[in-house]
Amino acid sequence: MYKELDTLHQNLKNDSYKPLPVSRVNIPKRNNPNEKRPLGIPAIRDRVCQQDLKNRLEPIFEPTFSDCSFGYRPGKSTHQAMRKIYREIINGYEWVLDADLRDFFGNVQHELLINKIAERVSDGRVLRLIRQMLKAGYMEKGKKHETTQGTPQGGVISPLFSNIYLDSFDHEMVNKGYRLTRFADDWVVLCKTRNEAVKALNDAKRILSKIGLIIHPVKTRITHIKWGFEFLGYKVKQGKGLKLPRHKIKKQPNIMNIYAIPTEKSVKRFIGTIRNRTKRRIPLNLFKLIESINPVIRGWGNYYRKAHVRKLFNKLQHWIVRRIWSHRFKRWRNMGWKKFHESKLYSEYQLVNLISLIPDIESKVASKG
């Protein structure tokens, strides 16, 4: 390994390094399994080189990025993006431009991206290296293909390239007064009126056309929060609200009755993953079975733990326990609750409890302990 790193270092130093074509794999799209999206997997040495380049470029560009951008940035997260959106809705921005870019990663213009980088990086060797990476091509079914545009999804440096490429869009939209929130190529604009949302759509089309990008006409829409919209795996909507006596309200009331829940697709993916890992024919003992599903429960639960999920988490947790019993006794209707009571699964077998991940409940459980 050290020999390979030394060779790579020497090749970069004497300008003889040439990246290999990425290996292209077509995987089902998350929201539409019938459609495929290309994933470009670089060779290990190229990944090392991309990571080193990212480490050098990121401190240069990071301070220049707009605050409306949250994707793949240090110190930024999806939850911060959702909090920004929530604050804007509370402040009266109830109309939503829910937009989608058509094949963003496949339509990045190489020279335009290099020119944007060259505005802050003057080292010709670095710019030459970036051009080589972009034009390395890809291998598919044993055949090499040229890449005249686009940056491969799956590359270590591709997310940084996407933020550099879309930075001018971010700044121009914000300078026009729009409440833009962007995570990579996924973005929304919150507006006070429908007319403002229509104007934002037209302005976005015009700005994006200057960098060779097109808004997807089918997947882009203008909606109101009372009808709801989906962003970053959440469905955000205005509900009817709860009519409770004042003495039963423990927290500051949500005056606009805005709630966020996991999207139906996200719930279905979670259920599908747990179902696949708890099939009755899988030859695992109970400890190993729970060990295999705990990371899925913990990861998905932690992502949505601050949303309006108490009822959903409760329902899913009971279903997970039933799946475990079904695996052990090879049938759905069984007496699993006698031998493997829920409390035993949590304490002795260390099953992650979705409910306990919710902050309020977690603190109550901790205080009781």
C-alpha positions in Angstrom: 0.0 0.0 0.0 2.8 2.5 0.9 4.5 1.6 -2.3 1.4 2.4 -4.3 1.0 5.7 -2.4 4.6 6.6 -3.1 4.1 5.8 -6.8 1.0 8.0 -6.9 2.8 10.8 -5.2 5.7 10.7 -7.7 3.2 10.5 -10.7 1.4 13.6 -9.4 4.7 15.4 -8.8 6.2 14.8 -12.3 2.8 15.4 -14.0 2.6 11.8 -15.4 -0.6 10.8 -13.4 -3.6 9.8 -15.6 -6.9 8.8 -13.9 -8.5 5.6 -15.1 -12.0 5.5 -16.6 -14.6 5.0 -13.8 -16.5 1.8 -13.7 -20.2 2.5 -14.5 -22.9 0.6 -12.7 -26.6 1.3 -13.3 -28.6 1.2 -10.0 -32.4 1.6 -9.5 -33.5 5.1 -8.6 -34.6 5.5 -5.0 -37.9 7.0 -5.8 -38.5 5.0 -8.9 -37.0 1.4 -9.0 -38.1 1.0 -12.6 -35.7 3.8 -13.7 -31.9 3.5 -13.4 -29.2 6.0 -12.6 -25.6 5.6 -13.5 -23.1 5.4 -10.7 -19.4 5.9 -11.6 -17.0 4.1 -9.3 -13.4 5.4 -9.5 -10.3 3.1 -9.0 -8.9 3.1 -5.5 -5.8 5.2 -6.4 -8.1 7.7 -8.2 -10.3 7.9 -5.1 -7.2 8.7 -3.0 -6.2 11.4 -5.5 -9.8 12.9 -5.5 -9.9 13.0 -1.7 -6.5 14.8 -1.6 -7.8 17.3 -4.2 -11.0 17.8 -2.2 -9.1 18.4 1.0 -7.2 21.2 -0.8 -10.1 22.8 -2.7 -12.8 22.7 0.0 -11.1 25.3 2.3 -10.8 27.7 -0.7 -14.5 27.4 -1.8 -16.3 26.7 1.4 -16.3 30.3 2.8 -17.7 31.5 -0.5 -20.8 29.2 -0.6 -24.2 30.6 0.2 -25.9 29.9 3.5 -28.8 28.4 1.5 -26.7 25.5 0.5 -26.6 22.5 2.9 -25.5 19.5 0.8 -22.2 17.8 1.5 -20.7 20.7 3.4 -18.8 20.5 6.7 -21.0 21.6 9.6 -24.2 21.5 7.5 -27.0 18.9 7.5 -30.4 18.0 6.2 -31.9 18.8 9.7 -30.5 22.3 9.5 -32.1 22.7 6.0 -35.4 21.5 7.4 -35.2 23.9 10.3 -34.6 26.8 7.9 -37.7 25.8 5.9 -39.8 25.5 9.1 -38.8 29.0 10.2 -39.7 30.4 6.8 -43.1 28.8 6.8 -43.8 30.2 10.3 -42.8 33.7 8.9 -45.5 33.5 6.3 -43.8 31.8 3.3 -46.5 29.3 2.6 -46.2 28.8 -1.2 -43.5 26.3 -2.3 -41.6 25.9 -5.6 -40.7 22.3 -5.4 -38.1 21.8 -8.2 -36.1 19.1 -9.8 -33.1 19.3 -12.2 -33.1 17.0 -15.2 -30.0 14.8 -15.0 -27.8 17.4 -13.2 -24.7 15.2 -12.8 -24.9 14.2 -16.5 -25.2 17.8 -17.8 -22.4 19.6 -16.0 -20.4 21.5 -18.6 -16.7 20.6 -18.1 -15.1 23.9 -19.3 -17.7 26.0 -17.4 -16.9 24.1 -14.2 -13.1 24.5 -14.8 -13.6 28.2 -15.4 -15.5 28.5 -12.1 -12.7 26.7 -10.3 -10.0 28.8 -12.1 -11.6 32.0 -10.6 -10.0 31.0 -7.3 -7.3 28.4 -8.2 -4.5 29.6 -10.5 -2.3 26.5 -10.4 -2.3 25.1 -13.9 -1.4 21.6 -12.7 -4.4 21.5 -10.5 -6.7 22.7 -13.3 -5.1 20.1 -15.7 -5.7 17.4 -13.1 -9.4 18.3 -12.8 -9.8 18.3 -16.6 -8.3 14.8 -16.7 -10.6 13.6 -14.0 -13.7 14.9 -15.8 -12.6 13.5 -19.2 -11.4 10.1 -18.0 -14.4 8.4 -19.5 -16.2 5.3 -18.1 -16.2 1.6 -18.7 -19.4 -0.2 -19.2 -19.8 -3.9 -20.2 -16.1 -4.0 -21.1 -16.2 -1.0 -23.5 -14.7 2.4 -22.9 -16.9 5.5 -23.4 -15.8 9.1 -23.7 -17.2 11.8 -21.3 -17.7 15.1 -23.0 -19.8 16.5 -20.2 -21.0 15.5 -16.7 -19.3 14.5 -13.5 -19.8 10.9 -12.3 -22.0 10.2 -9.3 -20.0 8.1 -6.9 -16.8 10.1 -7.2 -15.4 11.5 -4.0 -15.0 15.0 -5.3 -18.3 15.1 -7.3 -20.4 16.7 -4.5 -17.9 19.5 -4.1 -17.9 20.0 -7.9 -21.7 20.2 -7.7 -21.7 22.9 -5.1 -19.1 24.9 -7.0 -21.2 24.6 -10.2 -24.4 25.7 -8.6 -23.0 28.4 -6.4 -23.7 31.2 -8.9 -27.4 30.0 -9.0 -27.6 30.1 -5.2 -26.2 33.6 -5.0 -28.3 35.0 -7.8 -31.5 33.6 -6.4 -30.8 34.8 -2.9 -29.8 38.3 -4.2 -33.2 38.5 -5.8 -34.8 38.0 -2.4 -35.9 34.3 -2.8 -35.9 31.9 0.1 -33.9 29.2 -1.5 -32.9 26.0 0.3 -30.7 23.6 -1.7 -29.2 20.2 -0.9 -27.0 19.1 -3.8 -29.3 19.1 -6.8 -32.5 19.0 -4.7 -34.0 22.4 -3.9 -37.1 24.3 -2.9 -38.0 28.0 -2.9 -40.5 29.3 -0.3 -42.7 32.3 -1.3 -45.5 34.4 0.2 -47.7 34.3 -2.9 -48.3 32.0 -5.8 -47.3 34.8 -8.2 -44.0 35.1 -6.4 -43.5 31.3 -6.8 -44.3 31.5 -10.6 -41.7 34.4 -10.9 -39.2 32.3 -8.9 -39.6 29.4 -11.3 -39.1 31.6 -14.4 -36.0 33.3 -12.8 -34.6 29.9 -11.9 -35.1 28.6 -15.4 -33.3 31.6 -16.8 -30.4 31.4 -14.4 -29.9 27.7 -14.8 -30.0 27.9 -18.6 -26.8 30.0 -18.4 -25.0 27.0 -17.0 -26.6 24.4 -19.3 -29.1 23.0 -16.8 -32.9 22.4 -17.3 -35.6 22.1 -14.7 -37.6 18.9 -15.0 -41.0 19.9 -16.3 -42.9 16.9 -14.8 -41.2 16.7 -11.4 -41.3 20.4 -10.7 -44.5 22.0 -9.2 -45.8 24.9 -7.3 -47.8 24.0 -4.2 -49.1 25.3 -0.9 -48.2 24.0 2.5 -51.8 22.9 3.1 -51.3 20.4 0.3 -47.8 19.6 1.4 -44.5 18.9 -0.3 -41.7 16.4 0.0 -38.0 17.4 0.6 -35.0 15.3 1.8 -37.2 12.3 2.8 -39.7 14.4 4.8 -43.3 15.3 3.9 -44.1 18.8 5.2 -47.7 19.8 5.5 -50.1 22.0 7.4 -52.5 19.9 9.5 -55.8 20.7 11.2 -54.2 20.8 14.6 -55.2 19.2 17.9 -58.0 20.7 20.1 -56.7 20.0 23.6 -57.5 21.6 26.9 -54.8 24.2 27.8 -53.6 22.2 30.9 -52.7 19.3 28.6 -50.4 21.3 26.3 -46.9 20.6 27.5 -45.0 22.5 24.9 -45.3 25.8 23.1 -48.1 25.3 20.6 -47.4 25.0 16.9 -49.5 28.0 15.8 -49.7 27.0 12.1 -50.0 23.3 12.8 -47.0 22.5 10.6 -45.9 18.9 10.8 -43.1 16.8 9.1 -43.2 13.1 8.8 -41.2 10.5 6.8 -42.4 10.2 3.2 -44.4 7.1 2.3 -41.5 5.9 0.1 -39.0 6.2 3.0 -41.3 4.1 5.3 -41.7 1.5 2.6 -37.9 1.3 2.0 -37.4 0.9 5.8 -40.0 -1.8 6.1 -38.6 -3.6 3.0 -35.1 -3.6 4.5 -36.2 -5.0 7.8 -38.4 -7.6 6.1 -35.5 -8.8 3.9 -33.2 -9.1 7.0 -35.8 -11.0 9.0 -37.0 -13.6 6.5 -37.7 -16.9 8.2 -35.3 -18.9 6.1 -32.3 -16.8 7.2 -30.1 -19.0 9.4 -29.2 -16.6 12.1 -29.6 -17.0 15.9 -31.5 -14.2 17.7 -28.4 -12.2 18.7 -27.1 -12.2 15.1 -30.5 -11.4 13.7 -30.9 -8.3 16.0 -27.3 -7.3 15.3 -28.1 -7.2 11.6 -31.2 -5.0 11.9 -30.1 -2.7 14.7 -28.0 -0.4 12.4 -31.0 0.0 10.1 -33.4 0.9 13.0 -30.9 3.2 14.6 -29.9 5.0 11.4 -33.5 5.5 10.1 -34.8 6.3 13.5 -32.2 8.9 14.3 -32.8 10.6 11.0 -36.5 11.1 11.7 -36.5 11.2 15.5 -37.4 14.9 15.7 -40.3 14.7 13.3 -43.9 13.9 14.2 -43.3 10.2 14.4 -44.4 9.0 17.9 -47.5 7.1 16.6 -45.6 5.8 13.5 -42.5 4.7 15.5 -44.8 2.9 18.0 -46.6 1.0 15.2 -43.3 0.1 13.4 -41.6 -1.1 16.7 -44.5 -3.5 17.4 -44.2 -4.8 13.8 -40.4 -5.3 14.2 -40.9 -7.4 17.4 -43.5 -9.5 15.5 -41.0 -10.0 12.7 -38.4 -11.3 15.2 -40.9 -13.6 16.8 -42.0 -14.8 13.3 -38.3 -15.5 12.4 -37.8 -17.6 15.5 -41.0 -19.6 15.3 -41.3 -19.8 11.5 -44.8 -18.5 11.5 -46.6 -15.1 11.9 -49.1 -16.3 14.6 -47.0 -17.7 17.5 -46.3 -17.6 21.2 -43.1 -15.6 20.9 -44.3 -13.1 23.5 -43.9 -15.8 26.1 -40.4 -16.9 25.4 -39.0 -13.5 24.0 -41.0 -10.8 25.7 -40.4 -7.3 24.4 -38.6 -6.2 27.6 -36.2 -9.2 27.2 -35.5 -8.3 23.6 -34.5 -4.7 24.6 -32.5 -5.6 27.7 -30.9 -9.0 27.1 -30.7 -9.0 23.3 -30.1 -5.2 22.9 -32.7 -4.6 20.3 -32.9 -0.9 19.4 -36.2 0.6 20.4 -37.4 3.2 17.9 -39.6 4.9 20.5 -36.6 5.5 22.8 -34.8 7.4 20.0 -37.4 10.3 20.2 -35.7 13.0 22.3 -38.5 13.6 24.8 -39.0 9.9 25.5 -35.3 9.3 25.5 -34.8 11.8 28.3 -37.7 10.3 30.3 -36.2 6.9 30.0 -32.8 8.2 31.1 -34.3 10.0 34.1 -36.1 6.8 35.2 -32.9 4.9 34.9 
